[in-house]
Amino acid sequence: MTVQEVIDRAMARSRRFVPEGAGATASPTELVGAVQDSLHALFQIAARVNPSFYGDTETVDYSAASGGWPRPAAAEAVERIERADGEEVIVVPMDQRDAEPGFPCVYRWGRVYKPAGTTPGPDAGEALFFYFSRVPDTLVDETSEIDAAYPVSHAALLELDVAIRLAIKDGGPTADELLQPLLAERMEALRRYVAHLEHETVEERRAYGLVRKFSTNTLVPLHSMLAGGAA
């Protein structure tokens, strides 16, 4: 699925939009950015509902210049940090660096994880392993492929989000008439996407700790994350 396919389907959802060069209301470059923004929002939603769905890992070397381990650029939400031997590195508050004595700890300051100064480390020069829910691949132009990890079965969410952005941008006396059905359809598409994130794998068995549960009461604020906050 390419960006152009998403744009074409988004425009086809409204009688008011025609191809570029024949009175279109937005440029191809602008619409590529709209698809990218929508993907970012959908990956952010996944980071809340099912962080492992777009899960990735990266080994991060200690940076003497920043005095710690820079946050991976591709990370939307960092889920876990480990040493080379698999031991968990605990993140503690900057003003409570002694919160977990006896355990390897770091504190976050800016976009850098710094040694908390506990006896077990981690130490300067040591590499750490980051688990995180990632951001989507960057789209270059209309021919770019949508991030392969995004489910094609939920392409309608991208199309609807772009269509809503176009309706908002176009304005006019019938804009609201066009916008409300699109918003209602997108809410239903978002429910299906969130449901997929919730049930896409078997239930995890845990020796301890609580299973993360997502409340459907947060669907409305998640809905507002899309299409520039239209809800």
C-alpha positions as CSV (number, residue, x, y, z in Angstrom):
1,M,0.0,0.0,0.0
2,T,1.5,3.3,-1.1
3,V,0.8,6.9,0.2
4,Q,-0.8,7.7,-3.2
5,E,-3.3,4.9,-2.8
6,V,-4.3,6.2,0.7
7,I,-4.7,9.8,-0.8
8,D,-6.7,8.6,-3.7
9,R,-9.1,6.6,-1.5
10,A,-9.4,9.6,0.9
11,M,-10.3,11.9,-1.9
12,A,-12.8,9.4,-3.3
13,R,-14.7,9.5,0.1
14,S,-15.9,13.1,-0.7
15,R,-17.6,14.5,-3.8
16,R,-15.8,17.8,-3.1
17,F,-12.3,16.6,-3.8
18,V,-10.8,16.1,-7.2
19,P,-7.2,15.0,-8.4
20,E,-4.3,17.5,-8.3
21,G,-4.4,20.0,-11.2
22,A,-8.2,20.0,-11.4
23,G,-9.1,22.1,-8.3
24,A,-7.7,20.0,-5.5
25,T,-7.5,21.8,-2.1
26,A,-4.2,20.4,-1.0
27,S,-0.8,19.7,-2.6
28,P,0.7,16.2,-2.8
29,T,3.5,17.2,-0.4
30,E,1.0,18.4,2.1
31,L,-1.0,15.2,1.9
32,V,2.1,13.0,2.3
33,G,2.6,14.9,5.6
34,A,-1.0,14.2,6.5
35,V,-0.6,10.5,6.0
36,Q,2.7,10.6,8.1
37,D,0.9,12.5,10.9
38,S,-1.9,9.9,10.9
39,L,0.6,7.0,11.1
40,H,2.4,8.7,14.0
41,A,-0.9,9.0,15.9
42,L,-1.8,5.4,15.2
43,F,1.6,4.2,16.4
44,Q,1.2,6.4,19.5
45,I,-2.2,4.7,20.2
46,A,-0.6,1.3,19.9
47,A,2.1,2.3,22.3
48,R,-0.7,2.8,24.9
49,V,-2.8,-0.2,24.1
50,N,-0.3,-2.8,23.0
51,P,3.4,-1.6,23.2
52,S,4.8,-4.8,21.8
53,F,2.8,-4.6,18.6
54,Y,5.3,-2.2,17.0
55,G,8.0,-3.4,19.3
56,D,11.7,-2.9,18.4
57,T,15.0,-3.1,20.2
58,E,18.3,-1.2,20.0
59,T,21.7,-1.5,21.7
60,V,22.7,2.0,22.9
61,D,26.3,2.8,23.7
62,Y,27.3,5.2,26.5
63,S,27.9,8.7,25.3
64,A,30.6,10.6,27.1
65,A,29.4,13.8,25.5
66,S,25.9,13.6,27.0
67,G,26.9,11.6,30.1
68,G,24.6,8.8,29.6
69,W,22.6,6.6,27.1
70,P,20.7,8.7,24.5
71,R,17.1,7.7,24.1
72,P,16.7,5.7,20.8
73,A,15.5,8.1,18.1
74,A,13.0,5.5,16.8
75,A,11.4,5.0,20.3
76,E,7.8,6.2,20.8
77,A,7.7,4.7,24.3
78,V,10.6,3.0,26.1
79,E,9.3,-0.2,27.8
80,R,12.4,-1.8,29.3
81,I,16.2,-1.3,29.6
82,E,18.6,-4.2,30.2
83,R,22.3,-4.8,30.6
84,A,24.2,-7.1,28.3
85,D,23.4,-10.1,30.6
86,G,19.7,-9.4,30.5
87,E,19.5,-7.8,34.0
88,E,16.8,-5.1,34.1
89,V,18.0,-1.5,34.6
90,I,15.4,0.4,36.7
91,V,14.5,4.0,35.8
92,V,14.2,6.1,38.9
93,P,13.3,9.8,39.4
94,M,16.1,12.4,39.1
95,D,15.4,13.6,42.6
96,Q,15.2,10.1,44.1
97,R,18.2,8.4,42.6
98,D,18.5,6.1,45.7
99,A,14.9,4.8,45.3
100,E,16.0,1.3,44.4
101,P,19.3,0.6,46.3
102,G,21.0,-2.6,45.3
103,F,19.7,-2.5,41.8
104,P,21.2,-1.0,38.6
105,C,19.5,2.3,38.1
106,V,19.4,5.2,35.7
107,Y,17.4,8.4,35.7
108,R,16.1,10.3,32.7
109,W,17.1,13.9,32.1
110,G,16.1,15.4,28.7
111,R,16.5,12.6,26.2
112,V,19.3,10.9,28.0
113,Y,19.3,8.1,30.6
114,K,22.1,8.9,33.1
115,P,23.7,6.6,35.7
116,A,21.9,7.0,39.1
117,G,25.1,6.3,40.9
118,T,24.0,3.1,42.6
119,T,26.7,0.6,43.4
120,P,25.5,-2.0,40.9
121,G,25.8,0.5,38.1
122,P,25.3,0.7,35.1
123,D,28.7,2.2,34.5
124,A,30.1,4.7,32.0
125,G,31.2,2.8,28.9
126,E,28.7,0.1,29.3
127,A,26.2,-0.5,26.5
128,L,22.5,-0.9,27.4
129,F,19.8,-2.8,25.5
130,F,16.5,-0.8,25.0
131,Y,13.1,-2.4,24.3
132,F,10.6,0.1,22.9
133,S,7.4,0.7,20.9
134,R,8.7,2.5,17.8
135,V,7.6,5.3,15.5
136,P,6.5,4.5,11.9
137,D,8.9,4.6,9.0
138,T,9.4,8.0,7.4
139,L,7.4,8.7,4.2
140,V,9.3,10.5,1.5
141,D,6.8,11.1,-1.3
142,E,3.6,9.7,-2.8
143,T,5.3,6.6,-4.0
144,S,6.5,5.6,-0.5
145,E,5.2,2.4,0.9
146,I,3.2,2.6,4.2
147,D,5.1,1.1,7.1
148,A,4.9,-2.7,6.5
149,A,4.0,-3.3,10.2
150,Y,0.8,-1.3,9.9
151,P,-2.1,-3.7,9.2
152,V,-3.5,-3.3,5.7
153,S,-6.9,-4.4,7.0
154,H,-7.0,-1.1,8.9
155,A,-6.1,1.1,5.9
156,A,-9.5,2.8,6.2
157,L,-8.3,4.6,9.3
158,L,-5.5,6.3,7.3
159,E,-8.0,7.2,4.5
160,L,-10.6,8.6,6.9
161,D,-8.0,10.7,8.7
162,V,-6.7,12.3,5.5
163,A,-10.3,12.8,4.3
164,I,-11.2,14.6,7.6
165,R,-8.1,16.8,7.3
166,L,-9.2,17.7,3.8
167,A,-12.7,18.5,4.9
168,I,-11.4,20.7,7.7
169,K,-9.0,22.5,5.3
170,D,-11.6,23.0,2.6
171,G,-14.2,24.6,4.9
172,G,-17.2,26.1,3.1
173,P,-20.9,26.0,3.9
174,T,-21.2,22.2,3.6
175,A,-17.9,21.3,5.4
176,D,-19.7,20.3,8.6
177,E,-22.2,18.2,6.7
178,L,-19.3,16.3,5.2
179,L,-17.2,16.1,8.4
180,Q,-19.7,14.5,10.8
181,P,-20.3,11.3,8.8
182,L,-16.5,10.9,8.4
183,L,-15.9,11.4,12.1
184,A,-18.5,8.8,13.0
185,E,-17.0,6.3,10.5
186,R,-13.5,6.9,11.8
187,M,-14.6,6.3,15.4
188,E,-15.9,2.9,14.4
189,A,-12.7,2.2,12.4
190,L,-10.7,3.2,15.5
191,R,-12.7,0.8,17.6
192,R,-11.8,-2.0,15.2
193,Y,-8.1,-1.0,15.2
194,V,-8.0,-0.9,19.1
195,A,-9.8,-4.2,19.2
196,H,-7.2,-5.7,16.9
197,L,-4.4,-4.4,19.1
198,E,-6.1,-6.0,22.1
199,H,-6.7,-9.4,20.7
200,E,-3.9,-9.9,18.2
201,T,-2.0,-12.4,20.4
202,V,-2.7,-14.9,23.2
203,E,-3.0,-13.7,26.8
204,E,0.4,-13.5,28.5
205,R,1.0,-15.6,31.6
206,R,2.9,-13.8,34.3
207,A,4.6,-15.0,37.4
208,Y,4.0,-11.6,39.0
209,G,2.8,-8.1,38.1
210,L,-0.5,-7.0,36.6
211,V,-1.5,-7.5,33.0
212,R,-1.9,-4.1,31.4
213,K,-5.5,-3.5,30.5
214,F,-6.9,-0.8,28.2
215,S,-10.1,0.9,29.0
216,T,-12.4,1.7,26.1
217,N,-13.4,4.8,28.0
218,T,-10.2,6.3,26.5
219,L,-11.4,5.8,22.9
220,V,-12.7,9.4,22.7
221,P,-9.4,11.0,23.7
222,L,-7.6,8.6,21.3
223,H,-10.0,9.6,18.6
224,S,-9.0,13.3,19.2
225,M,-5.4,12.4,18.6
226,L,-6.2,11.9,14.9
227,A,-6.9,14.5,12.2
228,G,-5.4,17.4,14.1
229,G,-7.7,16.9,17.1
230,A,-11.0,16.8,15.2
231,A,-13.6,14.9,17.3
